[in-house]
Amino acid sequence: MFARYLTYRHTTKPTWAKQKEARTVSHRAAANDLRRQGPAVDGGRTRGGEEVRLLTAAGLAAAAIDLDRVMEEMGGMPRSGGCSGASHPMAVNETVVALIRPKPNPDLVAGEPAEAVAAAQAAARAPDGIGTITSCATEVALPVKGTWKNPAIGSARVDVVLTAPEARPADDFADR
């Protein structure tokens, strides 16, 4: 998922609009393919005019297989994402990417203009992130009643939980 975004081909485009188009064209095509096949549906538009796609139950089930998670951990289809502008879910996504800091593949920018290569090299030299995309869970219930798998109505939900034991040495866990 991140490999295409991190090719940095968009860095050589002259305007913001053309940069955005180069950065998102493959993602939009993939989202449209998912919509045509059924795992995703139109979710409206953000306040800024961006299209929003939502995973259906079939899409969530397919994602659960790819992420090696049980269906209960996948959450559900958000309600009114497009109506509210989807700003909160997008902020959560951006937070996850900022935490894990995926690194670009330098081979993907070989032969690209110098600006694209420099941008990819700068990202590759940046400090490592914590965990991976599979280390993160969103909308995790903190049950006030019920169980972890079946929390009672009204239980709080955490936006992002990052489980990355590699971020601390193993001996830090020995005294717990």
N, C-alpha and C positions, 0 to 999 in steps of 0.2 A: 504494500500500500504506500509506504513512504518513499520507496525507491524512485518512482516516477517524479514525485514532487521535488525530490532532492537532486534532480539533474541540473538545476540552475540554468536551464536554457532561457528561462524568462528574464534573466538579469541583463541580457543584451538587447532587449526590446526598447524602443525609444520612448514609449509613453506608458503610463500606469495601466491604461486599459489594455494595451497590447501585451504587457507583462502578465496581467491577470489572465488573459486569453491563453497565452502560451503555457502558463502554470496549471490551468484548470481544464483544458480541453480534453485530455484523456480521462480525467475523473468524471466530467460531465457525460462523456460518451459511455463510460462504464455504468453510471447511475441510470442513464436512459435505457441501456440494455437490461438492467435489473428491473426497471419499471415495466418494460415490454414483456419480460418473462414472468413477472408476478411477485418476486420477493421484495419489491419496493413499490411505493405509491407516491403520488404527488402530495406534498405537505404544505403547499402554498408558497408564499414568498416572504422574505424578510422585509423589514422596513426599508432596507437599502435596495430592494428589488432582486435579491438573490433567490434562486429556486431552492426549495427545501425538499428533500426526499426522505421518506420514512420507511423503515423496514417493516414488512408485514410479519405475521406469525411464522410463515414459511422462511422469510429472510432471516428472522431471529434464530430459527432452528438451524439454518445453514451456517450462520455465524457461530453458533454454539459448537458446531462440529469443527469448524476451522480453528476456533480458539480453545478447543478441548475443555469446554465447560458444560455443566448441566444446564438444561433449559431454565431452571428456576433462577439461575444467576444472570440471565440475559435481560431481565426486565421486560418491559412491554412497549407497545407503540405509544409515543407521547401524544397527548391531546393538545390540539391547537398550537402546535409548534410554529406553523407559518403565520398564524394570526398574531401571535405575540412577538414576532420578529425573530424567534429562535436565538436571541442574543445570549440567554443563559446557557443553553446546551452548547453553543459554539464557544463560549468562554470556558466551559468545562473541557471541551476537546482541546482548545489551545493550551490549557493548563497541563493536561496530560502530555501533550507533545513537548511543552517546556520542561516538564519533569524528566521525561525519558531521553530527550535530546537525541533522536535518531541521527546516525552519521551517514553522509552521502557516500556512494560508491565512486571512488575516483575514476574507475574505468568508464563510467557512464559519461564523463565529461571530456574524455580524450578526444582531441581534435576540435573541441568547441572553442569559441573566441576566448581571449585572455581574461575578460571580465567574468565569464562563467566559471572558468577554471579557478580564478582567484576566490570567488565567492564559495565554491565547493571546498577549496583548501582551507579557508578560514573556518568554515563549519566543522571540517574534520579535525582541526587543531583545537577547537573549543573543548572545555572540560566535559568529561563524560557525564551523562545523565544517570538517573537512578532507575533501575528496572527496565522492563520492556512493555510493549503494549499489552501483553498477557499478564503483566504484574498488576494491572489496574482494573478496578471494578467501579462502576458508577451506580448511583441510586441504591446504595447498600442500606438495608433496613436496620435500624437500631430499635428492636422491639421493646415497647413498654409493657406489653402483654403478648401472649402467644409464643411462637417459637421463631428461631432464626429463619427457617424456611417458610413459615406462615405467620408473619407478624400481624398483630391486631391493627385494626383501622386506627389511624391517628399516630402510628409510630413514626418517629423521625426518620428521614432518609439522608444519608451523607452523599454529597456530590461525587467525590472521588476517594477511593481507598487504594493506597499503593502498598503492595506487599512485596518488599524487596530486601530480603535478609542479606543479600550480598553487599548492601550499603554499609553494614557494620561488621567487624570481625566476629566470628562465631563465639569467641570466648566472652563477648559482651552479654551473650544470652545465658551463660552458665549459671549466673547468680539469680536467675528469675524462676 
